[in-house]
């Protein structure tokens, strides 16, 4: 399929130098990567080909969570206390965390996405249980353990989560924030249940969110590309959960549907060296939202679904997609990897959004074993 759009160079099993030598004759004008696992390769190729991209050192700070925490702290951005827990760590390392930490704690892979294999330890007993369960794979990978950031409740309703994401573009060091996406209350422990654009927050809080995001991007040294920054809303202000040096999953749909702006096209413009400077968040003429169907934590197999066709015909619903085949094994630990369904819809205000979301969820019936 790619060959319909232009020459394709297969760089599998090539060194960076070999890949650069294979690409160079085509005289590329820019380079892009949209997945964490591709960012480092793109950065190295960009150096070899003299293309605009963040350096490998900057990319490491966006994909390695302990490095990111350290860079944020050094840049004056508040971060929770954290510890590294290497694969096969001895009991002494765990004992030290139990002694020093204030529970609850969050455990997640040092390099991971989509909230996969991410856990919440309410107390020391819970932590030891998570570490001893072979299905959790904590002992098989390098983990970061950090103190949970307590959030604040939202007046709009309990269905709205206490965190948001900020979608930004950076062009030659100039940071432009395009939108702030709200989130629906997570499925346990930290699995996404969908989100919406724009948020419904007071101007002072939005200013705080954007300020923390700007300081975070500068602390990491990001100078080019798209970023997706997750922010927790707390009683003491906005706090960074994580900065991703690429587009957020599903985010281009929110931006495009609500504002008419294509994030992938902006990413191409930035890669080509075109200056981008957006003043203020993009105006939205309606609310675009998505509803994610996650399997329950006890489920091991997705058996059946009813009502998705009815939802697809509801006023305001633009798309209702089944993401898994019937009789498919599921594992909640994989985060967004096992979404059962995804519904995209629009609303005129946030209360209308919540009402439609409630109708969607009450109409769809899923069966698991």
C-alpha positions as CSV (number, residue, x, y, z in Angstrom):
1,X,0.0,0.0,0.0
2,X,2.8,2.4,0.9
3,X,4.3,2.1,-2.6
4,X,1.3,3.9,-4.0
5,X,2.4,7.0,-2.3
6,X,6.1,6.9,-3.0
7,X,9.4,5.0,-2.7
8,X,9.6,2.6,0.2
9,X,12.9,1.8,1.9
10,X,12.8,-1.2,4.2
11,X,15.2,-0.6,7.1
12,X,14.5,-3.7,9.1
13,X,17.7,-5.4,10.3
14,X,19.8,-2.4,9.1
15,X,22.0,-0.4,11.4
16,X,21.2,3.3,11.7
17,X,24.1,4.1,9.3
18,X,23.0,1.6,6.8
19,X,19.4,2.9,7.0
20,X,20.6,6.4,6.5
21,X,22.7,5.4,3.5
22,X,19.7,3.7,2.0
23,X,17.4,6.7,2.5
24,X,19.8,9.4,1.6
25,X,19.6,9.0,-2.2
26,X,15.9,9.9,-2.0
27,X,16.8,13.3,-0.5
28,X,14.1,13.4,2.2
29,X,12.9,16.8,3.4
30,X,11.7,15.7,6.8
31,X,11.2,12.8,9.1
32,X,8.2,11.8,11.3
33,X,7.4,9.1,13.9
34,X,4.1,8.5,15.6
35,X,4.9,5.7,18.1
36,X,7.2,5.7,21.1
37,X,9.1,2.7,19.8
38,X,9.9,4.6,16.6
39,X,11.1,7.9,18.1
40,X,14.7,6.9,18.9
41,X,15.3,5.4,15.4
42,X,13.8,8.6,13.9
43,X,16.1,10.8,16.1
44,X,19.2,8.9,15.1
45,X,18.3,8.9,11.4
46,X,17.6,12.6,11.6
47,X,21.1,13.2,12.9
48,X,22.6,11.3,10.0
49,X,20.4,13.0,7.4
50,X,20.5,16.5,8.9
51,X,16.8,16.6,9.3
52,X,14.8,18.5,12.0
53,X,14.0,16.3,14.9
54,X,14.6,16.2,18.6
55,X,18.0,14.7,19.7
56,X,18.2,11.1,20.9
57,X,18.9,12.5,24.4
58,X,15.6,14.4,24.4
59,X,13.7,11.5,23.0
60,X,15.1,9.3,25.8
61,X,13.6,11.7,28.3
62,X,10.2,11.3,26.7
63,X,10.1,7.5,26.6
64,X,12.1,6.6,29.8
65,X,9.9,7.5,32.8
66,X,12.7,7.8,35.5
67,X,14.8,10.0,33.2
68,X,11.7,12.1,32.6
69,X,11.0,12.5,36.3
70,X,14.5,13.5,37.0
71,X,14.5,16.1,34.1
72,X,11.2,17.6,35.3
73,X,12.4,17.9,38.8
74,X,15.7,19.5,37.7
75,X,13.6,21.9,35.7
76,X,11.6,23.0,38.7
77,X,8.4,21.0,37.8
78,X,6.8,19.3,40.8
79,X,6.8,15.5,40.5
80,X,5.9,12.7,42.9
81,X,8.5,10.8,44.8
82,X,9.6,7.8,42.8
83,X,11.9,4.7,42.9
84,X,13.2,2.4,40.2
85,X,12.6,-1.3,40.5
86,X,14.7,-3.2,38.0
87,X,13.7,-6.6,36.7
88,X,14.4,-9.3,39.3
89,X,15.1,-6.7,42.0
90,X,16.2,-8.2,45.3
91,X,13.8,-8.1,48.3
92,X,16.0,-5.3,49.9
93,X,14.9,-2.9,47.1
94,X,11.2,-3.6,47.8
95,X,11.8,-3.2,51.6
96,X,13.4,0.2,51.0
97,X,10.4,1.3,49.0
98,X,7.9,0.1,51.7
99,X,9.9,1.9,54.3
100,X,10.3,5.2,52.5
101,X,7.1,5.5,50.5
102,X,3.7,7.0,51.4
103,X,1.0,4.8,50.0
104,X,-0.8,4.4,47.7
105,X,1.8,3.7,45.0
106,X,1.6,3.4,41.3
107,X,3.7,0.7,39.5
108,X,4.3,1.0,35.7
109,X,6.9,-0.1,33.2
110,X,9.8,2.4,32.8
111,X,9.0,2.2,29.1
112,X,5.4,1.6,28.4
113,X,2.3,3.0,26.8
114,X,-1.6,2.8,27.0
115,X,-1.5,2.1,30.7
116,X,-0.4,-1.5,30.1
117,X,0.8,-3.4,33.1
118,X,0.1,-0.5,35.4
119,X,-1.0,-1.2,39.0
120,X,-2.1,0.5,42.1
121,X,-0.8,-0.6,45.5
122,X,-3.0,0.7,48.3
123,X,-0.6,-0.6,51.0
124,X,2.5,-2.7,51.6
125,X,0.5,-6.0,51.5
126,X,-1.0,-5.0,48.1
127,X,2.4,-4.1,46.8
128,X,3.9,-7.4,47.7
129,X,0.9,-9.2,46.2
130,X,1.4,-7.4,42.9
131,X,5.1,-8.2,42.8
132,X,4.5,-11.9,43.6
133,X,1.8,-12.5,40.9
134,X,3.6,-13.9,37.8
135,X,0.8,-12.8,35.6
136,X,1.6,-9.2,36.4
137,X,5.1,-9.6,34.9
138,X,6.5,-7.0,37.3
139,X,9.6,-9.1,38.0
140,X,10.3,-9.5,34.3
141,X,10.6,-5.9,33.4
142,X,12.1,-2.6,34.7
143,X,9.5,-0.7,36.6
144,X,9.1,2.7,38.1
145,X,7.2,3.0,41.5
146,X,5.9,6.4,42.4
147,X,3.6,7.9,44.9
148,X,0.0,8.3,43.7
149,X,-1.0,11.9,43.0
150,X,-4.3,12.7,44.7
151,X,-6.8,14.5,42.5
152,X,-9.7,16.9,43.0
153,X,-13.4,16.2,42.3
154,X,-15.1,17.9,39.4
155,X,-18.4,19.7,39.9
156,X,-19.7,18.6,36.5
157,X,-20.2,15.0,37.8
158,X,-18.5,11.8,39.0
159,X,-18.2,10.6,35.4
160,X,-15.5,13.2,34.7
161,X,-11.9,12.2,35.7
162,X,-9.5,14.4,37.7
163,X,-7.0,14.6,34.9
164,X,-6.7,16.0,31.4
165,X,-4.3,15.9,28.5
166,X,-2.8,18.9,26.7
167,X,-2.1,18.6,23.0
168,X,0.7,20.8,21.8
169,X,3.0,21.4,18.8
170,X,6.6,22.7,19.1
171,X,8.2,24.4,16.1
172,X,11.8,25.5,16.4
173,X,11.4,25.8,20.2
174,X,8.1,27.8,19.9
175,X,5.4,26.0,22.0
176,X,1.8,26.2,20.9
177,X,-1.0,24.6,22.9
178,X,-3.9,23.5,20.7
179,X,-6.3,21.9,23.0
180,X,-7.1,20.4,26.4
181,X,-8.9,17.1,26.4
182,X,-11.0,16.0,29.3
183,X,-11.2,12.4,30.4
184,X,-14.0,10.1,31.6
185,X,-13.5,8.4,34.9
186,X,-10.9,5.6,34.5
187,X,-11.7,1.9,34.6
188,X,-9.6,0.3,37.4
189,X,-6.8,0.6,37.9
190,X,-5.8,3.2,35.3
191,X,-7.5,2.1,32.0
192,X,-8.9,4.8,29.7
193,X,-12.6,5.0,29.4
194,X,-12.6,7.7,26.7
195,X,-12.4,11.5,26.6
196,X,-13.7,14.7,25.1
197,X,-12.7,18.1,23.7
198,X,-12.9,20.8,25.0
199,X,-12.8,20.7,28.7
200,X,-15.1,22.7,31.0
201,X,-12.7,24.4,33.4
202,X,-12.4,28.0,34.7
203,X,-9.8,30.2,33.0
204,X,-7.5,30.3,36.0
205,X,-7.3,26.5,36.0
206,X,-6.7,26.4,32.3
207,X,-3.9,28.9,32.7
208,X,-2.3,26.8,35.4
209,X,-2.5,23.6,33.2
210,X,-0.9,25.3,30.3
211,X,1.8,26.9,32.4
212,X,2.8,23.5,33.9
213,X,2.8,22.0,30.4
214,X,5.0,24.7,29.0
215,X,7.5,24.3,31.8
216,X,7.5,20.6,31.4
217,X,8.2,20.7,27.7
218,X,11.1,23.1,28.3
219,X,12.5,21.0,31.1
220,X,12.7,18.1,28.8
221,X,14.3,20.1,26.0
222,X,11.7,19.4,23.4
223,X,12.1,21.7,20.4
224,X,10.2,20.2,17.5
225,X,7.2,17.9,16.9
226,X,3.9,17.1,18.6
227,X,3.4,16.4,22.3
228,X,0.7,14.8,24.5
229,X,1.0,15.8,28.1
230,X,-1.1,14.2,30.8
231,X,-1.9,16.5,33.7
232,X,-3.5,15.6,37.1
233,X,-5.9,18.2,38.6
234,X,-5.1,18.4,42.4
235,X,-6.1,20.7,45.3
236,X,-2.7,22.4,45.0
237,X,-2.8,22.9,41.3
238,X,-1.9,21.1,38.1
239,X,0.7,18.3,38.3
240,X,2.4,16.4,35.5
241,X,1.6,12.7,35.2
242,X,3.6,12.1,32.0
243,X,4.8,13.8,28.8
244,X,4.7,11.9,25.5
245,X,6.8,13.2,22.6
246,X,4.3,12.3,20.0
247,X,0.6,12.6,19.1
248,X,-1.7,11.1,21.7
249,X,-3.9,8.1,20.8
250,X,-7.3,9.1,19.4
251,X,-6.4,12.8,19.8
252,X,-6.2,13.7,16.1
253,X,-9.9,12.7,15.9
254,X,-10.9,15.1,18.7
255,X,-8.9,18.0,17.2
256,X,-10.1,17.4,13.7
257,X,-13.8,16.9,14.5
258,X,-14.1,19.8,17.0
259,X,-11.8,22.4,15.4
260,X,-11.3,21.3,11.7
261,X,-7.5,21.2,12.2
262,X,-5.5,18.1,11.2
263,X,-2.7,17.3,13.7
264,X,-1.0,14.9,11.3
265,X,-0.8,17.7,8.7
266,X,0.6,20.1,11.3
267,X,3.2,17.4,12.2
268,X,4.2,17.2,8.5
269,X,4.5,21.0,8.3
270,X,6.7,21.1,11.4
271,X,8.9,18.3,10.0
272,X,9.3,20.3,6.8
273,X,10.5,23.3,8.8
274,X,7.5,25.5,8.5
275,X,7.0,27.9,11.4
276,X,3.9,27.2,13.6
277,X,2.8,29.6,16.2
278,X,-0.8,29.3,17.5
279,X,-2.0,32.0,19.9
280,X,-4.4,30.5,22.4
281,X,-6.3,27.2,22.2
282,X,-8.1,26.3,19.0
283,X,-11.8,27.3,19.1
284,X,-14.2,24.4,19.2
285,X,-17.7,24.7,17.6
286,X,-19.0,21.6,19.5
287,X,-17.9,18.8,21.8
288,X,-16.4,15.6,20.3
289,X,-16.2,12.7,22.7
290,X,-15.3,9.0,22.6
291,X,-16.6,6.1,24.8
292,X,-14.2,3.2,25.3
293,X,-15.5,-0.3,26.3
294,X,-13.0,-2.0,28.5
295,X,-13.3,-5.6,29.8
296,X,-13.8,-6.1,33.5
297,X,-10.7,-7.1,35.5
298,X,-12.1,-10.6,36.2
299,X,-12.7,-11.4,32.5
300,X,-10.5,-13.7,30.5
301,X,-12.6,-14.0,27.3
302,X,-14.9,-11.7,25.4
303,X,-18.0,-13.7,24.4
304,X,-20.7,-11.5,22.9
305,X,-22.0,-7.9,22.5
306,X,-25.5,-6.5,21.9
307,X,-26.8,-3.0,21.2
308,X,-23.8,-1.6,19.3
309,X,-25.9,-1.4,16.1
310,X,-28.6,0.5,18.1
311,X,-26.0,3.0,19.4
312,X,-24.7,3.6,15.8
313,X,-28.2,4.9,14.9
314,X,-28.5,7.3,17.9
315,X,-28.6,11.1,17.1
316,X,-25.2,12.5,17.8
317,X,-23.3,9.2,17.3
318,X,-20.8,9.4,14.4
319,X,-19.2,6.0,14.7
320,X,-19.6,2.8,16.7
321,X,-16.9,0.2,16.1
322,X,-16.4,-3.3,17.5
323,X,-12.7,-3.7,18.2
324,X,-12.5,-7.4,19.2
325,X,-13.8,-10.5,17.6
326,X,-16.2,-12.7,19.5
327,X,-14.7,-15.4,21.7
328,X,-11.4,-13.5,21.9
329,X,-9.1,-13.8,25.0
330,X,-8.8,-10.6,27.0
331,X,-6.4,-9.3,29.6
332,X,-7.1,-6.1,31.6
333,X,-3.4,-5.7,32.2
334,X,-2.9,-4.8,28.5
335,X,-4.6,-1.4,29.1
336,X,-6.0,-0.1,25.8
337,X,-4.8,-3.2,24.0
338,X,-8.1,-4.9,24.6
339,X,-10.7,-2.3,24.0
340,X,-14.0,-4.1,23.2
341,X,-15.7,-1.2,21.4
342,X,-15.2,2.5,20.6
343,X,-18.0,5.0,20.1
344,X,-17.4,8.5,18.7
345,X,-20.1,11.1,19.2
346,X,-20.7,14.9,19.4
347,X,-22.7,17.1,21.7
348,X,-23.5,20.8,22.1
349,X,-22.5,21.1,25.8
350,X,-21.0,18.9,28.5
351,X,-24.3,17.9,30.1
352,X,-25.7,16.8,26.8
353,X,-22.5,14.8,26.3
354,X,-22.9,13.0,29.7
355,X,-26.5,12.2,29.0
356,X,-25.7,10.7,25.6
357,X,-22.7,8.8,27.0
358,X,-25.0,7.3,29.6
359,X,-27.5,6.2,27.0
360,X,-24.7,4.6,25.0
361,X,-23.3,2.7,27.9
362,X,-26.8,1.5,29.1
363,X,-27.6,0.3,25.5
364,X,-24.5,-1.8,24.9
365,X,-24.5,-5.2,26.6
366,X,-21.3,-7.2,26.7
367,X,-20.8,-10.8,27.8
368,X,-17.5,-12.1,29.2
369,X,-16.2,-15.3,30.8
